[in-house]
Amino acid sequence: MCLIALAWKADPRYLLVVAANRDEWRERPTEAAQWWKDHPEILAGRDLQAGGTWMGVTKSGRFAAVTNFRDPSDKRSTALSRGSLVADFLLSEATPGEYLDHLAERAPLFNGFNLLVGDRQALAYFGSREKTQRTVTPGVHGLSNHLLDEPWPKVTRARRGMEVAIADTNPANRLFAVLSDRSVAADGELPDTGVGLAWERRLAPALITGTDYGTRASTVLTIASDGAVTFEERTLDAAGAPSGVQKIAFRVS
């Protein structure tokens, strides 16, 4: 997952609204969002290479999502899969705070990451760079491959798009438009994460295209105040066009 905009208790109709793009190498095998056969309480896509996921929700309303922290100087082939963090939280019974307390000592086993975990009572964030957890305050937030609410151009645009969308009677259509944004900021506004200017430009839009690497899926999740949940994932081809749609609705039990 490389771009997340979320609204946490920002509108009386919704507990949580999430719009997220997963960017990944296209050769990495992936399963589209569905109820997992081995853990039927989890609704998520699946990384078939390592077995984890980038974002998911459970029948009880637990939520988690992860992004990489972009730092090419800090990459280890022996590191554990970051997708396991999402699955582990969804399967656990720990509160968000309890889970992140225990994660702090395990964080060095992974390459850099940002993790969001929540239930119907609380939403929390852990960044492996900060090595500390934060309680996510009610409002609209954004996350990419740096710290929570870091004002990268695409994060700022996504947050603004979320603010507009949650005022709509049907935010999903607006949010998929936000996730489809191909705008590239001026060079002077781009972050310098060590990958070089050509890659900073390529990674600048919300929607990244390309035959080798790009946005593989766009997802919109809404958890209404009354417990109604809608999870819609659009699988994307190399040009950024939808090649499949999974839309699942249920009520938190």
Buried (B, 14 or more C-beta within 10 A) or exposed (E): BBBBBBBBBBBEEBBBBBBBBBBBEEEEEBEBBBEBEEBEBBBBBBBEBBEBBBBBBBBEBBBBBBBBBBBEEEEEEEBBBBBBBBBBBBBBEBBBEEBBBEBEEEBEEBBBBBBBBBBBEEBBBBBBBBEEBBEBEEBBBBBBBBBBBBEBBBBBBBBBBBBBBBEEEEBBEBBBBBBBBEEBBEEEEBBEBEBEEEBBEBBBBBBBBEEEBBBBBBBBBBBBEEEEBBBBBBBBBBEBEBEEEBEBEBEBE
